[in-house]
């Protein structure tokens, strides 16, 4: 079984100027970082022409599909029965992106096939992570 999931999805960038538009995105999950999910937007979807990647807790995504969730740079909430909004905050501004709930749930289900919910800590290599930190110090 693969330890990495990379799922292509369509998203809608919510904007007033010039207007909302469909953008491609990729949802990624890696057993090596079992608590996290990544959303990656290609260069064509960004203002500066560079790929944009956001990493946040898998549990935040799960909670955000049921109700408003998030207190930091990433906020997620349901938007009706078929969509969810992910809001990304930076020092330069904010972006809101809408995803189909079905795509996010399918992604989470696939990620739980790689690392079961609640078992993330069993997949951490604390010794290797500590050794890497000490080498960098």
C-alpha positions, 0 to 999 in steps of 0.5 A, a space after each residue: 500500500 502506498 504511504 502517500 496520497 495525492 488527489 487532484 481536485 477542482 476548487 473555486 477561488 472566491 473573489 470579488 475582483 475580477 471574479 470567482 474562478 475554478 482552479 486546480 488543486 491537489 490534496 496530499 497526505 503522507 504517512 511520514 507526516 501523519 497529523 498533516 494534510 497539504 493543499 497545493 495550488 499550481 503556479 497558474 492559480 497564484 498571483 505571483 506565478 509560484 506554486 502555493 502549498 498550505 499544510 495544516 492538521 488532518 483533524 482540522 479538515 475533519 472538524 471543518 466538514 462538520 462545523 466552523 473550525 480553525 483559530 490560526 492561519 487556516 479556517 474551515 467550515 461547511 457551506 451547505 451540504 455539498 461544499 466547504 470553504 477553506 480560508 487561508 490567512 497570511 500577513 499579506 492578505 487572505 484567500 477563500 477557496 471552496 471545495 466539494 465536500 465529497 472530494 474532501 471526505 473521499 480524501 480523508 477516507 483514503 488518508 485513514 486507509 494509510 493511517 487510521 484516525 487516532 493512530 497517527 502517533 504510532 507512525 512518528 519516528 521520534 528518534 529520527 526526528 530528534 536526531 535531525 533536530 540535533 544535527 541542525 542545531 
